[in-house]
Amino acid sequence: MAWDSKCVNFGVVKVEGDKVKVYKDKFTYITISIGKTATNAIWTGGELNVYTFDGKVRRYRDQFIYTTF
C-alpha cells in the first residue's frame, strides 16, 4: 500500500521528537511513532524520508512500511 495521494500532494510533515505528523490537509494528519528522535522529514516522490538523530534514514512507503539506510 502507498501513501494517500492527499498526503503526498499536500506535502506537509512536522517532526515532534520521536513522532512525525503527516498532514492530509490543514486539520487532518497521521502520526508515525519513530521510536527514536527524528531530526528531519522530507517527501521524495511518493515516499517519506525520516532522518534520525543517530544518522540513519528511514524511507516510509506508507505509515507502517519502511526501509532503513
Backbone torsions as a table, in degrees:
resi	resn	phi	psi	omega
1	MET	NA	145.4	-179.3
2	ALA	-109.1	173.7	177.0
3	TRP	-64.0	147.5	172.2
4	ASP	-60.6	132.9	-177.6
5	SER	-59.9	-25.7	177.3
6	LYS	-62.8	-39.3	178.7
7	CYS	-65.8	-48.1	-177.7
8	VAL	-64.2	-44.2	-178.2
9	ASN	-69.4	-36.7	178.4
10	PHE	-69.4	-40.4	168.9
11	GLY	75.1	15.5	-176.7
12	VAL	-107.4	128.1	173.0
13	VAL	-130.6	149.5	-178.8
14	LYS	-133.0	123.6	179.4
15	VAL	-89.2	128.1	177.8
16	GLU	-134.3	82.7	179.6
17	GLY	67.9	-112.2	-179.9
18	ASP	-99.9	17.3	177.8
19	LYS	-127.6	149.7	175.5
20	VAL	-126.7	128.3	176.6
21	LYS	-98.4	125.9	179.0
22	VAL	-109.0	114.6	-174.0
23	TYR	-88.5	138.0	172.4
24	LYS	-92.4	-33.8	177.0
25	ASP	-155.9	-168.7	-174.3
26	LYS	-62.3	-26.5	-173.8
27	PHE	-118.0	-13.2	-173.6
28	THR	-113.5	130.1	179.4
29	TYR	-146.2	162.9	175.2
30	ILE	-112.6	134.7	178.5
31	THR	-101.5	129.1	174.7
32	ILE	-108.7	125.0	174.6
33	SER	-89.3	118.9	-176.1
34	ILE	-85.1	-34.4	-178.6
35	GLY	87.9	-4.0	173.6
36	LYS	-150.3	164.7	-175.4
37	THR	-67.6	124.5	176.2
38	ALA	-92.8	142.0	179.6
39	THR	-108.2	-24.4	-177.5
40	ASN	-162.5	155.9	174.2
41	ALA	-146.4	136.0	-177.1
42	ILE	-148.5	142.0	176.8
43	TRP	-76.8	137.8	172.7
44	THR	-130.1	97.1	-173.6
45	GLY	64.7	-126.5	179.8
46	GLY	-96.6	13.3	-179.9
47	GLU	-120.9	152.9	-178.4
48	LEU	-108.9	120.6	175.7
49	ASN	-94.0	124.5	178.4
50	VAL	-115.5	120.9	-179.6
51	TYR	-95.4	131.5	-177.9
52	THR	-106.4	162.1	-176.3
53	PHE	-60.0	-28.6	-179.4
54	ASP	-82.4	7.4	174.7
55	GLY	90.0	3.2	179.7
56	LYS	-92.5	160.9	178.5
57	VAL	-123.7	130.7	173.2
58	ARG	-107.3	126.3	178.1
59	ARG	-105.0	109.5	-177.1
60	TYR	-89.7	123.3	173.8
61	ARG	-81.2	-30.5	172.9
62	ASP	-152.9	-168.3	-174.5
63	GLN	-73.0	-9.1	-178.3
64	PHE	-116.4	-32.9	-172.5
65	ILE	-101.0	125.0	179.0
66	TYR	-143.9	161.4	174.0
67	THR	-121.3	137.5	179.8
68	THR	-100.6	134.9	176.8
69	PHE	-117.3	NA	NA
